[in-house]
């Protein structure tokens, strides 16, 4: 129970400490401000198309992967930089478990961030009378929230693993994540099965058609809902297990390569 309490406090401090407090608020407000800007200045916007692009591109391709990877790598690197928890360094046997619990609590903050973004787009798209109303379309909000949250969990787990492997985990994780999402669009269709973004697109309520170049390569690959969920959970589980196994083997001294993001 004490370890759970410590992990929760560490996750709260990581997101809301004095240095990150305003950047965290900005991350939560960014989707809302974007939607408000479009609502105020766009003339007769197509709300359905806006919501589709907002969820899959603004959130699913840009904001959520970046924040998830950033918070995932910071689970460890924040502790190294701040030297905030001697327990981690003097008792390596429990280090991996505590870090994993902290990551799991970070998933709560990620889920809240995803919800604020999806809810902003949902309210704009479905509050008009011609869109069918808010309550009638409530499953759209819940299903898209689930899709982006599962993707965020997978992204953050990759960042978590990279934090114990590389000197600059944030940089390398971002490069991997965005390359991971681009390659399936220009390669053979089977690569679609290892893309986190493609799993997310298989779970959202509005299916995105592949681009003209990718259509002939990817159209024969169908990802079911259960396959998408299983893939995202497997990616997260493999990264977490590997990190918990590696973390106790590392000393993470002040000159350790994993110190710098």
N, C-alpha and C positions, 0 to 999 in steps of 0.2 A: 504493500500500500504506500509506503514511504517513497518507493521508486516511481510509482505512478504520479504522486504529488510533485516530485522533483521534475519529472519529465514534462508535466503540464506547465509548471512555472517556467521552465526553460523555453518551451514553445511559445508561451505568452510573451516572454521577454524578447525572444528573437523577432517577433512580429511587431511588438509595440514598445520596444526600448526607445530611449530618447533620440538616438540617431535615425531610427527607421520609422518613427511614429507617423511623420507627415508623408513619407513616401508610401506607407501602407494605406493611409487615408486616400492618397492620390490614386492608388491602384484600384481601390473600391469605387472611387467616384468617376474614374475615367470612362467606363462604359455608360454610366448615367449621363455624364456631360455630353458624350458623343450622341446619344439618343436625343437629348434635349436640343442640341444644336441642329440636328436634322429636323426635328419636329418644329422648331421655330423658323428655320430659314428655307427648308425645302418646300417647293410648291407642289401639292398633290403627289406626295411620294407613294410609290407602290409598297404598301406596308408589308405584304407577304414576301416580296422579293428582298426588301430591306432586312427583315427578320432572318431570312435564310442566309444571306451574306454576312450579317452581323454575327450570328452564332458560329458559322463554319469558318469564317475568315478573321474578322476582328478579334473574336474570342478564341476560337479553336486553333487558329494558325499563328496568331501573334501574341496576345496578352497571356493566355493561360499557359502555353509552353514555357515562355520566358519566366513568369513568376514561379511556376512549379519547379523548374530547374534551379532557379535562384534560391528559393527556400529549401529545396532538397539538399543542395551543396552546403548551405549555411548551417544545417543541422550540426555538422561537425566543425566546419571552419570557424564559426562564431565562437565555439568553445575554445578553439586553439588561439584565436586572435585575442579574445578577452581574458583568457586564463581564468574563467569563472567557476570552474568545477574541478577541484583537485581530485575529487572522487574518481573522475574518469581516468586520471593518469596514474593514480596509486593502486587502483583495483581493476586492472585490465580484464579480469575474468567477467566482470559485470558491465564493462564499457559498451560492448555491442548491444546488449539488451536495453540499456538505458537510452542509447542513441536511437534504437529502433522504436522505443516507446515515444520518444520525442518526435520522431518522424510521423508516427501515427497521429499524434495530436496536431501536427502541422497539417495533416489531411483535413482536419476539422476546419482550420482557417481557410484552406484552399476551397473546401466545399462552400463556405460562406461567400468567398470571393466569386466563385462561379455562379452562385445563386443570385448575387446582386447584379451581375452582368446579364445573365439570361433573363432575369425578371424585368430589367430595364427595357430590353428589346421586346419582351413579351407584352408588357403594358402598352408600349407604343404601337405594336402591330395589332393587338387584339382588343384594344379599348374602343375602337370605332365600331359603329353599328353594322357596317357591311362586312365585318370580319367574323361575325358570329358571337361576339361577346366574350368576356373574360372567363366566366365560370364554365361555359361550354367547351372552351379550349384549354382548360387547366391541365389535362394530361400532356399537352404539348410542352408546357413549362417543366413539368416533372420529368418527362422522358429526356428532354434536352439537357436538363440539369444533371441527370444520371450519366448521360453520355460524356459530357465535358468533365465531370468530376472523376470518372474512371480514367479518362485520359490524363487528367492532372495528377492522379495518383501514380500512374505509370511514369510520367515525365519526372516527377519528384524523386521517385525511386532510382531512376537513372542518375540524377544529380547526386543522390545519397551515395551510390556506389562510386561515382567518380571522385567524391571527396576523399576517399581513402586510397585512391590509385594515382592521382596526378597532382602535379605542382600547381596547376591552374585549373581546378575542376570545373568552375563555372564556364570558362572560355571553351574548354574541350566539350563539355556537355551540350552547350548551345550549338556548337558546330555540328556535333553528331545528330542532335535532335532535328535541326532544320535540313541537314543533308538527308537524314532518314526519311523525311517527309517529301522531299523533292524527287529522289531517285525513283520511287514507284511510278511517278508520272511520266517518266521517259524510258523506263526499262520494261522488261517482260512482266506479264500480268501477275505471276506468282509472287513477285516482290510486294504486291499489295497486301499480302497476308502478314508481313512483318512490319508494316507501317502503323504506328499508333494513330495517326490521323485517319487512316482508312478504316480502322476499327471504330473510331468515333463517328465517322460518317455513316457507318452501317447501323449505328444506334440512334442517331437523331431522327426526329419525326419526319423531316423533309429530306429526301434522298438527293444528293448532289450528282448531277451528270458529269462524267469525266470530260476533260477538254478534248478538242479536236484531235490533237496529236496522240493523247493517251487513250482515246476511245477504242481504237482497234487493238491496242495492246492489253487493255484491262477489262474490256467488256465481258470476257468469258469467265472472269473470276467473280464468284458470288460469295460474299461473307454473310453468314447468318447471324442473328442476334446472339445466340449462345456462343458461337465461335468468337465473335468480337469481344464479348464479356470475358470469356476464358482466356483469350490472348492477352488482354490488358492486365488481368489478374496474375497470369503466369509471368509476364514481364516484371511486374511489381514484386512478386514473390521471389523470383530468381535474384533480382538486384538486392533485395533486402537480406536474403539468406547469405548471399556472397559477402555483403558488407559486414554483417554480424560475425561471420567467420574470419574476415580479414582484420577487422578493427582491433581485436585483442592482440594481434601479432605485431602491431605497429606501436612505436613509442610516442610519436607525435611531439618530438622536442621542438624547441623554438626555431631550430634550423631545419625542421623536417620539410620535405618538398610539399606536403599536403597543407602547409601553413598558409600559403598564398592562394587566393582565388584568381 
